[in-house]
Amino acid sequence: MATIHVDGQSYEVDGADNLLQACLSLGLDIPYFCWHPAMGSVGACRQCAVRQYKNRDDDRGMLVMSCMTPAADGTRIDIEDEEARAFRASVVEWLMINHPHDCPVCEEGGHCHLQDMTVMTGHDRRRYRFRKRTRRNQYLGPFIAHEMNRCITCYRCVRFYNDYAGGTDLGAFGAKDNIYFGRHQEGTLESRFAGNLTEVCPTGVFTDQSHSEQYTRKWDLQFAPSICHQCAMGCNISPGERYGDIRRIENRYHGEVNGFFLCDLGRFGYGYVNRTDRPRMPEFLPGPEQDREPLETDAALARIAEALRHAGRIIGIGSPRASLESNHQLRELVGAANFSTGIHAREQTCLALMQDLGRSCGLPAPTLREVEDHDAVLLLGEDPMESTARLGLAIRQAITTPPAEQAARVGIPRWNADALKTLAQDHRQPLYIAYPAATELDGIARERLALAPEDIARLGYAVAHIIDPSAPSVPDLDSSLQSRAQAIAGDLMAAEKPLVVSGGTLAHPAIIRAAGNIARALARRASRGGLMFVRREANSTGLSLLGGQPLEWALEQLESGHADAAVILENDLYQRLPAAQIDPALNNVRTLVVLDHQRTPTLERATYSLPAASFAEGDGTVVSLEGRAQRFFQVFEPGYLRPEARIHESWRWLHGLAAKVQGHPPQDITLDQVTRACSRACPDLELMTAAAPDAGFRIEGLRLAREPHRYSGRTSMRANRSVSEPRVPQDPDTAFAYSMEGYSGYRHPHQQVPFAWAPGWNSPQAWNKFTDEVGGHLRGGDPGIRLAGPVPGRYHYDRDIPDAWQPTGDRQRALVLPRLFGGEETSALAGPIQQRMDQPTLVLSEADATSLGAELGGLVTVSGEHSCVTLPVRVQADWPRGLVGLPAGSVPWGMGGDVTLTAGPGSTPGAHCEVRP
């Protein structure tokens, strides 16, 4: 710690910070542009000038840039010095010389860091009377709009895009006052994190293109704290709604998880919420060739209950994209013995194994913040840039950022961005990747080993044996793999905090067991390392804790006639298994009830369908891959602006249905009640009630406001229907109010901050006002609660080592590979994501493609026991022979396994073959 003196007052601060960060952490306002909490200081904009004095007797001092000056003990500065104030005002004036006067029409208006700083410096007059410089804008893809005339040359965009996120197709062109930030030619920005430019840029150069189509000012959006549902990472988001549509998603700061950044899937994948073809009324299907008929709520529940009462046995099929509360209510309706998770067997086996090893291997699952502090990483059978991109970004920081101790040895403070960048050129941390397909992290890895799943597992077992000789050795290990295992093990043992990342992407349990062996070996060496298992969907971890039978079990029960009714919860079965496995079971069901918020092929088969709430329209709890239970809250009440809609949370539908089936009068249920019931029913979920405050939480007697205090139009939201505006919805489930008339300030710390705003800070930089220190943790505590950690005990090594992969001539092994854009079923319905998807291709080795005559591309048919698909070929030079990589989203996840390949379009008897040229 250090004592600094600011404007005559003494403060205790972290001496490792610079003066700007230290003052902002104290709540003192200093304007800035080029500095960013996640990216450090470069001293480019000169906006953060303050007067610094040498000692108590110095009465002259000198102007310094606070972002480039250490907060050393005894430092004396004046923020309010007249010369410093004048200098800061002049900086803003010259930055504004070429800036257009377009705040009323600029999409960044009311959300703009430049506006905040202009007001803070008191700049309100333009003396420049000459022609302004103008620029030609570029098309940068479906996510980002470009307006170069607004640029103030702060360099934040390229520092984030190139240095932090590793992008290569955005740059700064020109010199002096003639700088252009863009691509060398028009085209879609390639980085998976390009959307963060909309928040990183302090002006309106980069704006949200998807928001432009239905633009609304920030103060006219209604927000609620939420959790991204597009993968298992659990990033915190702030969805903004207007007139019943989600208009944009912004990053919601979380000190342990996503920090300041989101991936583009989480930021732009919300479009499925706004689709016009969504089910909004309960429906009944009279017959196979007939149209679906709408029903009212009471009539639908009564008819479904009557049908279920006459059913001999009901199978419930849950979903890893539905909340814990909804899955629990389904299990209560059908009974634990009749509940299926809705996950296919291979994936469920992997989930159970990951859950067990996470507790028994001895190493904890790190948070994303902790991932960035690891100094050696092994990716065993995972490509996080495709499956959980925000984890991939954190791994990139761990590899490219020199450890603080290393920087300290050469006298570089942790905030000096350019010096750290120079140091990192020759001091990159070790990263090893064992994965058959090329990954975006290959460029910073010491080596990527393109291996079949069995060989990836064997490599992992060999690494564990080298770290701890009591771990089982691998018989007949190839000499080249042995030498690579030696190098990997050496770097893991030499690291202070090694990290092993594995998961179920390749659906091979041996890979997961091998990762567990490495973690056990490191734990026995008293390592401070970590083990992280990647799951696929938002609530995969939570559903595996809840328990249940795999999907194949449910289908077998239905097909064999052991049950004649089924209730399916927010799950498209055709995304999980081939149609040839699903159709016989559904054809044999007398009553099929489906709850979902999208019209999926499964819902179209339903006898009765109930319109479920999406994440934006409902409340619930999900568990991230690190085991953190987090609550998401209803952003808007779907029936307020669409009175015809009958959309409710699935757990509310299922509660009402259970009451009808049991012959009880339906009673209202609240989120707190169903959450407590779920925690009591499952010991592993006992702590989930602490994930967020209950509905009785108040600050100074006030609910929390969903709307900013400047929200307009609240008395005319339904004026197109009636000038008599109804009462705003009442929310008994949460502590939030559908109004600006509630607490929305930053003075009283609390976790559930729906949007970032503080006096004088309208831009995303307002998050600095909510944290205990800049870049630290929310002052009310970071949201969510970790449910479990490693359990101390004896660590038993797994010894079930697979044989080496041996390709056969007539059969291939299919691997379903994740895709960030298009691989997740709900976001694939969003327009911007559809524009960003690459063409689906199957991956083959050069030898296998040549044997089919497809070495230059062309169509190849992949035929499995129950399915068949035809796709163009993409040859990868180091792809293992005997394997074929299939793109997620174009084939069911359960299609992995033995397949045969034929050149050109083809079909398999009894299986529909889809051609995707």
Steps between C-alpha positions, in 0.01 A plus 500: 500500500598861450381836629432765236381855547233627261377860519619518859338174612690181591396161366622141533532335157667203333851618424515273194232708324550812295353827627202490263391155610562581865292819484216335309496220758461767768198641317686809381424612145786548256411509128675249274470340155783267398525318835281194562494293821564173315766629264720729704662832410667635187479876567364582154213743557649736767153546650579386856744779586542599866755714683759303697725646772841369597441539872314702763713810433456499121245770408550491121479136402462376143230354280516122467279242337341314790465177300880486454598603854532243780301548819816495707497558875502871579383614155330841503267609221230757428213400272326835534809709419401779259774428248419127503132576446581735213732244344232229517247736345739580214556129437128443459476805274766383258357145501164651405635709211405238240231326701154545342224686684268200473425400860121518443522240222809309610417150622748541783311800638421460869738204511814687404823535694595803290180675609578421862853638477392808304253591773753417771756740354244777446553519124188649338621741228646436154755757378603305190314642200663318209408193299513179702693200380270226368553130458351219295350227716539128450267204509629286790243222504160439658611583854683834484414832333785738414507884513861618479413870514443466874849365576718682757806279442513344845624165361280300737344304212823359356649444844203285593452333164864423420684487833232374736276284278763394245315623191702571187260668257450841667774760505605865511597647162673835445694737725472817708150645471411280205428166671239254377383204711351218295579205277735506203184447296132470580387171647374327810716537809637154568552511876248323721516801733448785252176601672697630797614788279156654559585536870877543475475793256435821700307654209260378232755369250394139563133445582267202533368428150226267625376776731485747210207317345281585803696779660410624848696732728652342807272691737190363320601135537373284784771276646542211738811311612526177306725209405606415145333175392711430190767286671595372845736785594238694697593851381291779653301715258264798501225447241310817407132488392262744334143431384529129569821441301857455617687785332856432611712307749783668686771358720413497872816517704587199713833504682548121491348400166475717188648825632461768231455277193259260328537281194297590191270201541384624838470860383317445169331160538179630662295534179300184563317683780353747247393252231147552373442127451542418869218312676307752709184300578440143619421283199331169426573275201180309409665271246811441285380697197309769688593849611583580858217663695557773762368449853450723799710431809236338721361292217847383400595397855167323549527302175865408556432396859209283388717329240785442746265360767393230256860421403647191658848643543648841418861552397650844563785616277692797642749733342846645574388832351209531747531628856548282805155601622332384177684167494412445866131571442495252212661237719240568769221460243613163361698362797876456530481144357343634179725800444757525222754780466442517124876459442627213286682221681860572393475863603331412829775251582757773443306748715480255790871425470589870496284557808670218689855597401439865580447396861753220536807599298629754752525810280233772503313633198633855455286801420570683174685764699721228648553338159681816389753452783608148399845470346473173305194354326422160351187468283413132491233427240344847502482808279363768733491764225215303342328353805545770770666795329526717813714227659720504189551875545603448863746228399647739245566753780666229710737415215581846361522703822827463691460408868507795738813363670685484168403858414595619848850355463570735210314793658187502285176587685197290415317796342771594248343341194768564236785385724313182587430442131870527423588265785238249382667467160771282652328375815184321389361237736476137381174387336451150363195392302399138436209525258448364148373822335683830455416758768528877529745457787750306286694818423599552865541130589836327522342209320165360393487122478243391241401167655204264508308494831664175614847643438410825677405291804821296478703821486322621815565174687868520400529859627349396834747211530797729438379746764436219750658160427235330716243588233457226239738499207382472141604177329652518152478877481631641175848653549397837357203516737727400789739788430211743476356369824839566662498861378143561617558342840822698544325831438207410725734405783712812452196728509385662820131474401442246221154459350345194336193558283299209368136410442242308306534656155636181344261287712781267609509417874863387484610859426320621812648224714848582367450867595399381847822300527709806410315707759554234767868482416535878527299506824733243657786740426310766702445696180298823502360405161145459378280261305218626282248282317307653212130416475285581200180676610392768744376259767685178416678515836182567699302226327774246566473589870122457488535154347288293265512237227651565154287580198538156343340347810195727463463417131527127570228523766268675257576282199457177696162608635609521865364857498238660281541870584796736509567856610800662329654813650672756275683234304515427129575129497592513131803712592623220726436173320422401140136502393507124447543456877243761601211445260412141609475616862290808428279306258413268788402779742129552557541841668805715435532831687781737400598824674731727303552857388582406138321302232731204484440173311429342839235760584333445161447135601327595828139413574501800733756780507547765766688824424796523738679818597847564365779623726377857438142427606553281803695443819711202597836359603776340293837358602813587303783264414700618803208396725365853564121520545373829355153651470359661189206739526204588284581801284141566395155354557398354162128548551517874570556621145360184341178432692428204275817320613478223759873458557618383843808342650502125449510444877178699535326301224612171654387603848152584370490180300598289802222656706245420228623142464471446875154658504600798716396856421798683345683728741747774423864409542796732529859463393618487862267208575607288205869582557477389863318182396773421247778557755326270752446225244865478394780518761753613238283805432444597863684832462318615186260716703797725585571573133303827528287692753138395531193699396495684833834671445479880522740794513371782719158342467512509120487226242774498238416693184502329163486837325751788504383810680460689169273234350241667276171388355393300803149644475460429130636151448160377377361822358452331163234285667357732761581839648415356840829343599464197731693455821856382449550127566558392860782257570454271803797284398790740530613821667474690170235751395380563146562866555764768536346568841734279695863489606741511206794683654852393584535623857364191674695192390297211364563218254203532267600811305276501189689772310804722546424865575638746754485880515716628215571148373254375236741281302607144590790658690240565771578147628800659673252661740360163607825321581708492817795602284525554126510158337428334836173355628154646533472678832192296587682177414516321167171325413445129548634237734737208450312181581791264561876464483761224529446259786820405688576131492709231339553544130472175305646501151292370213665206321258436215734616224360462146687339216659721238278612214519269200297612197326226302445501129121490475382684814570849627446658842280810497573787739244780538705818536361811674444823306470834674269637231231251405580220741252604771134441414332818627759759393508336156151650453633857540544695175847649569634160609359339185689757292819428692486120463756330282386246246470156666774265385631164608869465578713219357866417484667541163542124462134424577380778270725374220365145534152645443613724214409805707844647565395820321164520675166364384215326676545198725224306673549390860275208595450373853277235651205738531589805292660633190623845391667635186741792531788663309847381597768713663845340507725565800862402454559364851153355562533139629420225253185301558309791656239729351411832663135602480379855576272545802165648407496318166483153653360371830749493786440127540611421145858438613619142466579257220398618154569420135593753232398509136580758237208715388140503628375174644263350754472230761198266506255621762680832552426835344810647338523877507712666232665828598698612196 
